[in-house]
Amino acid sequence: PAGQPPAAPVPLQGFTAEFWNTPAESAGPPAMPGGAPVFTTATNMIAYNWGAGSPAGAVQTDGFVARFSKSVSLPQGTYKVVYASDNGLRMFVN
């Protein structure tokens, strides 16, 4: 509502990060792979710039899919998500 200060940012820590290698780039975005990820880890922040590298030795330097997941209950309200990506991003909120 007008006249009220913005709400403080909500820290979202404790994500599970999963990575899958994908075949060579195609005309469209890759589908979410089935099967087990080639690398899984925990992270407190989703802010990476791998440049010419990759998240881990088992993950290709190009041609991979990452999924960061977390279950959290937030109060009703309006939230702002800021992101940048070089090959695409999908965000699901339920």
Secondary structure as GFF3:
##gff-version 3
##sequence-region A 1 94
A	DSSP	beta_strand	15	21	.	.	.	ID=ss1
A	DSSP	beta_strand	39	43	.	.	.	ID=ss2
A	DSSP	beta_strand	64	69	.	.	.	ID=ss3
###
